[in-house]
Amino acid sequence: MTGTQFGIYTVGDVTPDPTTGRAPTEAERIRATVAIARKAEEVGLDVFATGEHHNPPFVPSSPTTLLGHLAALTERIILSTSTTLITTNDPVKIAEDYSVLQHLADGRVDLMLGRGNTEAVYPWFGQDIRNALPLTVEHYGLLHRLWREETVTWQGRLRTPLRDFRLAPRPLGGVPPFVWHGSIRTPEIAELAAYYGDGFFANHIFWPPSHTRRMVELYRRRYEHHGHGAAHQAVVGLGGHVFMRPRSQDAVREFRPYFDRAPVYGGGPTLEEFAARTPLTVGSPAQVVERTLGFRAYAGHYQRQLFLLDHAGLPLTTVLEQLDLLGEQVVPVLRKEFAADRPADVPDAPVHPSAPTPSPT
């Protein structure tokens, strides 16, 4: 696997289908997520990522449980997160869980750290959302050490100290999981990613390209400033949301009721207004290809592109059809076009040395 990775991510919402009024049960939604991940590997995608949520109407409260199950059901696809909460999870537990998962999945594991923006969740885990940024910085500083040092003695401000702590198991082959720092709007997260030389993931489904450009350019400048390489060599990932049908007018007609009642979209701009202002693409596979190729105009050459396909109550059969279109008509073209003008000194997408290489689509 070289160049840019292409995959999907889920937020795991349990939303009624607006065309039928029926919501899946939590068990049905979890099983559907497993089917979606397996289908993603079947159609040749590189990455499946799950979110982490601890409040209704979402079900992925335990990403490592889900990804551990998927590790046994898949062979090549990278298993990741679209959010691992660095604020409300203890860094020692994150280090342990993802080290175990690395061993189970033969290295096919990385993770994306995020703060979480649901205020009520913080006290459930003994934290205060007003400390979100300090928690992020302190917890990640500890996590980074836990994966790299045999014995850790540490003291911070927001967590009890550690003395002579030894992580078990150690990361697979001594190589920690690659870390992405995900953010929509927070410059401090771009700085954190740059400081450590980690990846920065801009989930730009809500914001115009001008905002994403500023965030990515900040990360790239600071990556170079901290001595990890030239700005254009920084490791960038982008999110996106697509809905496709062979004919664009059919895609718009079918997706409109889902957009209008989606938990993250409904009640705001119209579908047309939102698609014009953000990277949301509802149309034909060719339109998705064209729009995605345009992301490089403001993000530069980047290493990971993830698409959201299963939000807002879409039935499983429809999501699986979306995956067929993505795997057959979109990703093969994107692979070819992304590789055609990629500078030789831009690094490939990060992969653990033990991970098997997926067969290209």
C-alpha positions in Angstrom: 0.0 0.0 0.0 1.6 3.2 -1.1 0.6 6.8 -1.7 -2.8 7.8 -0.4 -5.1 5.5 1.6 -8.8 5.5 0.8 -11.4 4.3 3.2 -14.6 5.0 5.2 -15.5 6.0 8.7 -18.7 5.8 10.7 -20.1 7.8 13.6 -22.4 4.9 14.5 -25.6 6.9 14.9 -28.9 5.1 15.4 -31.2 7.3 13.4 -34.7 6.6 12.1 -35.0 6.1 8.3 -37.0 9.2 7.3 -38.6 7.4 4.4 -40.0 4.6 6.7 -39.9 6.0 10.2 -38.2 2.9 11.5 -34.9 3.1 13.5 -32.7 0.0 13.7 -32.2 -1.5 17.1 -28.8 -1.0 18.7 -28.0 -4.7 17.9 -28.9 -4.2 14.3 -26.8 -1.1 14.0 -23.8 -2.8 15.5 -24.2 -5.8 13.2 -24.6 -3.4 10.2 -21.4 -1.7 11.1 -19.6 -5.1 11.0 -21.1 -5.8 7.6 -20.0 -2.4 6.3 -16.5 -2.9 7.5 -16.2 -6.3 5.9 -17.7 -4.9 2.7 -15.1 -2.1 2.7 -12.4 -4.7 2.6 -14.2 -6.8 -0.1 -14.3 -3.8 -2.5 -10.6 -3.0 -1.9 -10.6 -0.1 0.4 -7.6 0.5 2.7 -9.1 1.8 5.9 -12.2 1.3 8.1 -12.6 3.7 11.1 -15.1 3.9 13.8 -16.0 6.8 16.1 -16.3 6.7 19.8 -19.5 8.0 21.5 -20.9 7.4 24.9 -24.3 8.9 24.6 -27.4 8.0 22.6 -28.2 7.9 19.8 -24.8 6.3 19.1 -23.5 2.8 19.6 -19.7 2.7 19.3 -18.9 3.3 22.9 -16.1 0.6 22.8 -14.1 1.0 19.6 -11.4 -1.6 20.6 -14.1 -4.2 21.1 -15.5 -3.6 17.7 -12.1 -3.4 16.0 -10.9 -6.5 17.8 -13.9 -8.4 16.5 -13.2 -7.0 13.0 -9.6 -8.1 13.2 -10.8 -11.7 13.3 -13.1 -11.2 10.4 -10.7 -9.3 8.0 -7.3 -9.9 6.6 -5.9 -6.7 5.0 -7.9 -3.6 5.8 -6.4 -1.1 8.3 -8.6 -0.8 11.4 -8.7 2.7 12.9 -10.8 5.1 14.8 -12.3 8.4 13.6 -12.2 9.4 17.3 -10.5 8.0 20.3 -11.2 10.3 23.1 -7.9 11.4 24.6 -9.7 13.5 27.2 -12.0 11.2 28.9 -10.1 7.9 28.3 -7.1 7.3 30.6 -3.9 7.2 28.5 -2.6 4.1 30.3 -5.8 2.2 29.2 -5.5 3.6 25.6 -1.8 2.4 25.5 -2.8 -1.1 26.7 -5.9 -1.5 24.6 -4.3 -0.5 21.3 -1.1 -2.5 21.9 -3.3 -5.6 22.4 -5.3 -4.7 19.3 -2.0 -4.3 17.3 -1.0 -7.9 18.2 -4.5 -9.3 17.3 -4.6 -7.5 14.0 -0.9 -8.1 12.9 -0.2 -4.4 12.9 -3.3 -3.3 10.9 -4.2 -0.7 13.5 -3.8 3.0 14.0 -6.0 5.6 15.7 -7.2 9.2 15.6 -7.3 11.1 18.8 -10.0 13.7 19.5 -11.3 15.7 22.4 -15.1 15.1 22.1 -17.5 18.0 22.3 -20.4 16.6 24.3 -20.3 18.4 27.6 -22.3 15.8 29.5 -19.9 13.0 28.7 -16.9 14.6 30.6 -18.3 14.2 34.1 -19.3 10.6 33.4 -15.6 9.9 33.2 -14.6 12.2 36.0 -13.5 15.1 33.9 -14.5 18.7 33.1 -15.0 19.9 29.5 -13.3 23.2 30.5 -10.1 21.2 30.8 -10.5 19.7 27.3 -7.3 21.2 25.8 -5.1 20.8 28.8 -6.3 17.2 29.1 -5.5 16.6 25.5 -2.0 17.9 25.8 -1.2 16.2 29.1 -2.8 12.8 28.3 -1.1 12.6 24.9 2.3 13.5 26.3 2.0 10.5 28.6 0.5 8.2 26.0 3.4 9.1 23.6 5.9 8.1 26.3 4.1 4.9 27.3 4.5 3.4 23.8 8.2 4.3 23.5 9.8 3.9 27.0 10.2 0.6 28.8 9.6 2.2 32.2 7.7 5.4 32.8 7.8 7.7 35.8 5.6 10.7 35.2 3.8 13.4 37.0 1.2 15.8 35.6 -1.5 18.2 36.8 -4.7 16.4 35.8 -4.0 12.8 36.5 -2.4 10.8 39.4 1.4 10.2 39.0 3.0 7.1 37.6 6.0 5.5 39.1 8.1 2.8 37.3 5.1 1.8 35.1 5.8 -0.9 32.5 3.3 -1.3 29.7 2.2 -4.8 28.8 2.1 -5.8 26.1 4.6 -3.6 24.4 3.7 -2.3 20.9 4.0 -4.9 18.2 7.6 -5.1 17.0 8.4 -2.1 19.2 6.5 0.2 16.7 3.6 2.1 18.3 0.3 2.6 16.3 0.4 5.6 14.1 -1.5 8.5 15.6 -3.6 11.0 13.8 -4.9 14.1 15.6 -8.4 14.9 14.4 -9.8 18.4 14.5 -12.5 20.4 12.8 -11.7 23.9 14.1 -9.0 23.9 16.8 -5.5 25.3 15.9 -4.0 23.9 19.1 -4.6 20.3 17.8 -2.8 21.1 14.6 0.1 22.3 16.7 0.1 19.2 18.8 0.2 17.0 15.8 3.0 19.0 14.3 5.0 19.1 17.5 5.1 15.3 17.7 5.4 14.7 14.0 2.1 12.8 13.9 -0.6 12.9 11.3 -3.3 15.7 11.2 -6.8 14.8 10.1 -9.1 17.6 9.0 -12.6 16.3 9.1 -13.9 19.1 6.9 -17.5 17.9 6.3 -18.9 21.0 8.0 -16.6 23.8 6.9 -15.7 25.6 3.6 -12.4 24.8 1.9 -11.0 28.1 3.0 -11.1 27.0 6.7 -9.6 23.6 5.9 -6.8 25.3 4.0 -5.9 27.5 7.0 -5.8 24.5 9.3 -3.8 22.3 7.1 -1.3 25.1 6.2 -0.8 25.8 9.9 -0.1 22.2 10.6 2.3 21.9 7.7 4.2 25.1 8.7 4.5 23.9 12.3 5.5 20.4 11.2 8.5 21.9 9.3 9.2 24.3 12.2 9.6 21.3 14.6 12.1 19.7 12.3 10.1 16.7 11.0 10.5 17.5 7.3 9.5 20.0 4.8 5.9 21.3 5.0 4.8 19.5 2.0 5.9 16.2 3.6 3.6 16.5 6.6 1.1 13.7 7.0 -2.4 14.9 6.3 -5.8 13.2 6.2 -9.2 14.5 5.1 -12.8 13.5 5.8 -15.7 13.8 3.5 -19.3 12.8 3.0 -20.7 11.4 -0.2 -23.9 9.9 -1.6 -23.9 8.5 -5.1 -26.2 7.1 -7.7 -25.3 6.6 -11.4 -27.4 9.6 -12.2 -26.8 12.7 -10.1 -30.4 13.8 -10.1 -31.4 10.4 -8.6 -28.7 10.8 -5.9 -30.1 14.2 -4.9 -33.7 13.1 -4.9 -33.0 10.0 -2.8 -30.6 11.6 -0.3 -32.7 14.8 0.3 -35.0 13.4 3.1 -31.9 11.9 4.9 -30.1 15.2 4.7 -33.1 17.2 5.9 -33.5 15.1 9.0 -29.9 14.1 9.7 -28.7 14.7 13.3 -25.8 16.9 12.2 -27.4 18.6 9.2 -31.1 18.9 9.6 -32.8 22.3 10.1 -30.0 24.3 8.6 -29.1 25.2 5.1 -30.7 23.3 2.2 -28.9 20.3 0.7 -27.9 22.5 -2.3 -26.6 25.3 -0.1 -24.6 23.0 2.1 -23.1 21.1 -0.8 -22.0 24.4 -2.4 -20.3 25.6 0.8 -18.7 22.4 2.0 -17.1 19.2 0.5 -20.4 17.2 0.9 -20.9 15.6 -2.6 -24.2 14.2 -3.6 -24.2 13.1 -7.2 -22.7 10.6 -9.6 -19.4 8.7 -9.0 -17.7 11.0 -11.6 -18.8 14.0 -9.6 -17.4 12.5 -6.4 -14.1 11.8 -8.2 -13.9 15.4 -9.6 -14.7 16.9 -6.2 -12.2 14.8 -4.3 -9.4 15.5 -6.8 -10.0 19.1 -6.1 -9.2 18.7 -2.4 -5.5 18.8 -3.2 -5.9 22.4 -4.4 -6.2 23.5 -0.8 -4.8 20.6 1.2 -1.8 19.7 -0.9 -0.8 16.1 -1.5 -2.1 14.1 1.4 -2.0 10.5 2.7 -5.6 9.5 3.8 -9.0 10.2 2.5 -12.0 8.8 4.5 -15.6 9.0 3.4 -18.8 9.0 5.5 -21.4 6.8 3.9 -23.8 5.4 6.6 -25.1 8.5 8.5 -28.6 9.7 8.9 -30.6 6.5 8.9 -29.6 5.1 5.5 -30.5 1.5 5.2 -27.7 -1.1 5.2 -28.6 -2.2 1.6 -28.1 1.4 0.4 -24.8 1.7 2.2 -23.5 -1.5 0.7 -24.5 -0.2 -2.7 -22.5 3.0 -2.0 -19.5 0.9 -1.2 -19.8 -0.9 -4.5 -19.8 2.4 -6.3 -16.9 3.6 -4.2 -14.8 0.5 -4.8 -15.6 0.0 -8.5 -15.9 3.6 -9.9 -14.4 6.1 -7.5 -11.3 4.8 -5.7 -9.6 3.2 -8.7 -9.7 6.5 -10.5 -8.6 8.4 -7.4 -5.6 6.1 -6.9 -4.5 6.6 -10.5 -4.9 10.4 -10.4 -3.4 10.9 -7.0 -0.3 8.9 -8.0 0.1 10.6 -11.3 1.5 13.9 -10.1 2.6 13.0 -6.5 6.1 14.3 -5.8 8.6 11.6 -5.1 9.5 13.1 -1.7 6.0 13.2 -0.3 5.8 10.2 2.1 3.4 7.4 1.6 0.5 6.8 4.0 1.8 5.3 7.3 1.6 1.5 7.6 2.9 -0.7 10.4 5.8 -2.8 9.1 4.0 -6.0 10.2 0.8 -5.2 8.3 0.0 -7.1 5.1 -0.3 -5.2 1.9 -3.9 -4.9 0.6 -4.5 -5.9 -3.0 -5.1 -2.7 -5.0 -8.5 -2.2 -6.6 
